[in-house]
Amino acid sequence: MDYFRLIPEKTWKKLFWSVAGGSVNCLLDLLPGMIAGSLLMAVNPFKVLVYLPLIISVDFYATSVGTFLDLSIPRSTGTTFRQTIQILFIYFGLIPDIAIMAVGLALHYASWSSLICTLINLYLGLLFLGLSGVFVEPYGGRSIETDGSETVDVKKTRKVFSETGIACVIILAGASLLQLGLVGIFRNSLETIADSEWGIWLIKFLPMYLFAVPLGLLYLRKVPVYRIEQKSLNKKQLLILPVICIFLMYSGNLLGTLVTSLLSNLVTPEPVVNPLMNLTSSGTIVQRLIFMVILAPVIEEYIFRKQLIDRLHIYGGRQAVILSGIMFGLFHGNFSQLFYAAALGILFGYVYLKTGKLRYTIGLHMTVNFMGGILGPQLLENASGALSKFEEMSMLSPWKFLLQPSILFLAVYLILMLVLVLAGFVLLVQQMREVSFEKEIHQLPKGKVLAVTLQNPGMILFMITCLGLIVYTLI
């Protein structure tokens, strides 16, 4: 391993060519035997060799898994345990191959099934290989953040964080009260408004955007702003960040759904509906594009990234990013969106801290909302119409059924999302090594971070307000 590290190449490049060399050896071992076997059995060699890529891909996957486990499991772990884990990983990972090949043989599409399995094995192998690189060299974010050398006025700084929390309370509580007020005013004609194309959307968003947000930002002007130096992302980062966002969105959404289900069973027998699902299933595409893909990202990024981080980063970039992300998650007022919104908020905050350009985070936010709130639900709605006629379609052949446009588009979307989610996980693990925070002007001492940032009236009031809304959604 020490000699491997000394080779002057990139870690993942060295790993890839090492494992690829093993796959070439496997190919050279198998090729003569498979040709000889086909000749002895009087079978066309090309019909035999069509399965060679599948075998090589299995070897590549197994080798990548073995490499990952060798690097990630501590050397002190017993040999039997290590081998058991490796066997479980390899054989559970080949379950998709078994299922796909079984279906392919039953439908007489064995060669096509073999090709699909080959692609799956190569993809999973590359994922494990990508994760392996993290363990070759010492892991850990290279943070250069240190305690502030200047004396920090703790009382004054606590007041800054308190004023920030109060400003967010004004936005959240103000919007909620105004929404309830409009519902009360139009109670008699509420059903008519709900049936209209724009009624519910306007009642939900206008109080927030036209009244609560301006009031909250007006109050926040009491806290001084410290501009962030502007920098640009490179092309590689522009490609990587959306993929990581998709992983955070779907994994966080899954966690939020599980937590909501567990808590709702304890509180009420009625199933709790994700508020986002209500929005994505109602209204026209134009309405959803305007409110969810355009207005929400622009306004939310302006508040939680620019307005908050511009004011808080001088007390420490790390806590400014994490706090703005957590506040962004809590601001949604429900467990269904809490986890993925907080995770995405932390990522957006870090991007803004490093670039000082809001257009990057707005673009990422728009991409996430479009993929999860427009494209996915629309494809699912289109496919549900076709699936409602399942009895009629069951008379079709499997290929004709899958080639129905709505079914095909949904299947492609789901496969693409699965690929991007797995790739996003690997990229996130890799990019974590590059995370760093510079020392700020009034850096808070590590021992006082929580006491200053959270233990103040404004932040406590904000958390109580958000938790109250979360409990309200559960009951």
SULKA-V334432 format. One record per helix or strand. SS is the DSSP state (~ for helix, > for strand). FROM is the first residue (numbers start at 1). LEN is the number of residues. If there is no record, write none. Layout:
<<SS,FROM,LEN> <SS,FROM,LEN>>
//
This chain:
<<~,2,5> <~,11,30> <~,45,5> <~,52,21> <~,79,15> <~,95,12> <~,110,27> <~,154,32> <~,187,9> <~,199,22> <~,235,33> <~,275,6> <~,285,31> <~,317,15> <~,335,21> <~,358,30> <~,390,4> <~,398,5> <~,405,30> <~,446,8> <~,457,18>>
//
